[in-house]
Amino acid sequence: MSEDVSLVRISDHLQFSLNYFSQLFKQVTGETFISYTTTQRFERSKELLRDNRLKISEIANQVGYTDGSASC
């Protein structure tokens, strides 16, 4: 998930409006896009934290938090 996964980027790629994509995503998955991506980032972070060789900042970067001060 180190790629930029954002609502704007995906809706642009699919050529959907932000509102339409947001509504469709929630209808299909049952949760908001932000909630879904946050959950995915946390789950991946937990996996990566098991590897003691990685720094927290490296893990944060790998899951899409580019600011080292971001909480994860």
C-alpha positions as CSV (number, residue, x, y, z in Angstrom):
1,M,0.0,0.0,0.0
2,S,2.9,2.3,-0.5
3,E,1.3,3.8,-3.6
4,D,-0.8,6.9,-3.3
5,V,-4.2,5.5,-2.6
6,S,-6.6,8.4,-2.4
7,L,-10.2,9.1,-3.0
8,V,-9.3,11.7,-5.6
9,R,-6.8,9.6,-7.4
10,I,-9.1,6.5,-7.7
11,S,-12.2,8.5,-8.7
12,D,-10.1,10.3,-11.4
13,H,-8.7,7.0,-12.6
14,L,-12.2,5.6,-12.9
15,Q,-13.5,8.9,-14.3
16,F,-16.2,9.1,-11.6
17,S,-17.1,12.1,-9.6
18,L,-15.9,12.1,-6.0
19,N,-19.5,11.9,-4.7
20,Y,-20.5,9.1,-7.0
21,F,-17.4,7.0,-6.2
22,S,-17.9,7.6,-2.4
23,Q,-21.5,6.5,-2.6
24,L,-20.8,3.5,-4.7
25,F,-17.9,2.4,-2.5
26,K,-20.0,2.6,0.6
27,Q,-22.9,0.8,-1.1
28,V,-20.6,-2.1,-2.2
29,T,-18.4,-2.4,0.9
30,G,-20.6,-1.2,3.6
31,E,-18.0,1.3,4.8
32,T,-16.6,4.6,3.8
33,F,-13.5,4.8,1.6
34,I,-11.5,6.5,4.4
35,S,-12.6,3.9,7.0
36,Y,-11.6,1.1,4.7
37,T,-8.2,2.5,3.8
38,T,-7.4,3.3,7.4
39,T,-8.3,-0.2,8.5
40,Q,-6.1,-1.7,5.7
41,R,-3.2,0.5,6.7
42,F,-3.5,-0.5,10.4
43,E,-3.7,-4.2,9.5
44,R,-0.6,-3.9,7.3
45,S,1.2,-1.9,10.0
46,K,0.5,-4.6,12.5
47,E,2.0,-7.2,10.2
48,L,5.1,-5.1,9.5
49,L,5.6,-4.3,13.2
50,R,6.3,-8.0,13.8
51,D,9.6,-7.5,11.9
52,N,11.9,-5.9,14.5
53,R,14.3,-4.8,11.8
54,L,11.9,-2.1,10.5
55,K,11.7,1.4,11.9
56,I,8.3,2.9,12.7
57,S,8.9,5.6,10.1
58,E,9.7,3.0,7.5
59,I,6.5,1.1,8.3
60,A,4.5,4.4,8.2
61,N,5.9,5.2,4.8
62,Q,5.2,1.7,3.5
63,V,1.5,1.9,4.5
64,G,1.0,5.4,3.0
65,Y,1.7,7.8,5.8
66,T,4.5,10.0,4.4
67,D,4.8,12.4,7.3
68,G,6.9,10.8,10.0
69,S,4.8,12.4,12.7
70,A,1.6,10.7,11.5
71,S,0.1,8.5,14.1
72,C,-0.4,4.9,13.2
